[in-house]
Amino acid sequence: MKFNVGDRVEWVRAIPSPELKDIAGIVMAVIPNDQDLDDFYMYDIQFDFGLYTLYGTQLGPAKPTL
């Protein structure tokens, strides 16, 4: 799945701390790859606890908020 700047996403795989799993963040930048494969795009994600650069395979769409 490919995300766009402004999308809300969750860090769902390869999380350094279990308490960070499924916390939503916002896509701040999209970094394409040479092969143009969605899974290998990298994303700068702004979470409440900081800015992280993650592969698309580590992210999923955020659950809707009520």
C-alpha positions, 0 to 999 in steps of 0.5 A, a space after each residue: 500500500 502506498 501512502 501520501 503526505 498527510 495520511 494517518 498511519 500506524 506503525 504495525 511491524 518492526 516496532 522497537 518498543 511494544 507500547 508504541 504499536 498501533 500509535 497513529 502518526 502523520 506522513 510528512 514526506 514520501 521517499 520513492 525507491 529506484 524500483 518504484 515498488 510500493 513496499 520499498 517506499 520510505 516515509 517520514 512519519 511524525 508521531 507524538 514521540 518524534 519523527 521516524 523514517 520507516 518503510 511502507 511494510 512497517 506501516 498500515 492505515 490508521 484506524 478511524 477516529 470517532 
